[in-house]
Amino acid sequence: MVRAQEEIQELRRRLAAAEVAARRYRALVDSSAVSVQVYRADGSTAEVNGAYEQLWRVTAEEVAAYNVLADPQVRAHGIMPLIERVFRDGHAAQMPSIRYDPVVNELVGTGQAAWVASAMSPVVRADGQVEEVLHIHLHVGELKQSEEELREQNRRLEEAVQARTAELESKLRLIESQQEVIRELSTPIIEVWDGVITLPIVGLIDTVRTAEIMDNLLQAVVRTRARFAILDLTGVEVVDTGTASHLIGMIQAIRLLGAEGILTGIHPMIAQTIVSLGVDLTRVTVQARLRDALQYCIARLDERARASHEGAAPA
C-alpha cells in the first residue's frame, strides 16, 4: 500500500514537471518573434504560432490542410531530400534560403511570399520514432533584397566599366591612327620623277624617328623600283651623333637595294657633326639643293638610257 502511494506521488511529480515543460514550450512558441510551424509525423500541419501568421499573412485554419512532404514548391527548390531525412531519420537540418509563396500552393492559396532561411528539429519518442517536427522560419527578405541590389549595382558598374573601356580603346585606336597619319605626313615620300623619289625631312630627328624614316624609305624604294632616293635635309638644323650615323647607314642600305642615295640641303651644323664622326662620304653623292639633286638624277637616267640604246643598236 505504501509502495503504491509512493509510485502515485512520483507520477504526480512527473506530470507536474511535464505540465511545466508544456507551458514553457507554449509560452516560448506563442511569444516568439520567429515563425514556428509544427508538423505531425506524416508531414501535415499540427499548429503554427502568431509569428508564422504574421510572416506569411495566413491563419492557422488556412494552413490546416498543408502537408510539407507533398509540397511541389518545396521540391522544386531542391530541399525535399533534406526534409524527408528529418522525418525519416530524426536528424535536425538547416535549410538554405528560398523564396516561398503560399499562394502558389493549392492547399493554401492565400498569404504573401517571403524570403526565408529555416531549420527543422524533430521530436523523437523513446523508441526512436519521429512524433513531430518543428519548423522555424527566419525572415531574410531584407538581406536578400540587399544582395540583389548589390548584384544589380555590380552589374551596372561592370557595364559602365566595359563601356568606358570600349570608349578608351576607341580613343586609343583613334590616337594611334592619328599618330600614324602624323608620321606619314612628317616623312612624306614623293616620286618626283620616273625612278626618282625624294624624302623631305622637317624638324627634329632623333634615333627613333630616323629608324621609322629608314623603314618607310626602304619600303618605298622596293615598291616604286626607284633608281635614286633623295634625302632632303633642308628643314633639319641639328642632329645628334647617333642620328648622323643612322643617316649614313640609310644611304648604305639604299645602295644594297640597287639604288643610289643622295643627300641634299645639309645644314652647316649637320656637316660638322658628320665630319666629327670621321664618316667617309667619298662614296655618297651630296648636292647643295633639291633642284641640283634632281638634275643630277635626271642626267644619270639619261646617260643610262643612251647607253642602253646604243648597246641595243645593231652594228
Secondary structure as GFF3:
##gff-version 3
##sequence-region A 1 315
A	DSSP	alpha_helix	2	31	.	.	.	ID=ss1
A	DSSP	beta_strand	35	40	.	.	.	ID=ss2
A	DSSP	beta_strand	45	48	.	.	.	ID=ss3
A	DSSP	alpha_helix	50	56	.	.	.	ID=ss4
A	DSSP	three_ten_helix	68	70	.	.	.	ID=ss5
A	DSSP	alpha_helix	72	76	.	.	.	ID=ss6
A	DSSP	alpha_helix	80	89	.	.	.	ID=ss7
A	DSSP	beta_strand	93	100	.	.	.	ID=ss8
A	DSSP	three_ten_helix	102	104	.	.	.	ID=ss9
A	DSSP	beta_strand	114	124	.	.	.	ID=ss10
A	DSSP	beta_strand	130	139	.	.	.	ID=ss11
A	DSSP	alpha_helix	141	186	.	.	.	ID=ss12
A	DSSP	beta_strand	190	193	.	.	.	ID=ss13
A	DSSP	beta_strand	196	202	.	.	.	ID=ss14
A	DSSP	alpha_helix	207	224	.	.	.	ID=ss15
A	DSSP	beta_strand	228	235	.	.	.	ID=ss16
A	DSSP	alpha_helix	241	256	.	.	.	ID=ss17
A	DSSP	beta_strand	260	264	.	.	.	ID=ss18
A	DSSP	alpha_helix	268	277	.	.	.	ID=ss19
A	DSSP	beta_strand	285	287	.	.	.	ID=ss20
A	DSSP	alpha_helix	290	312	.	.	.	ID=ss21
###
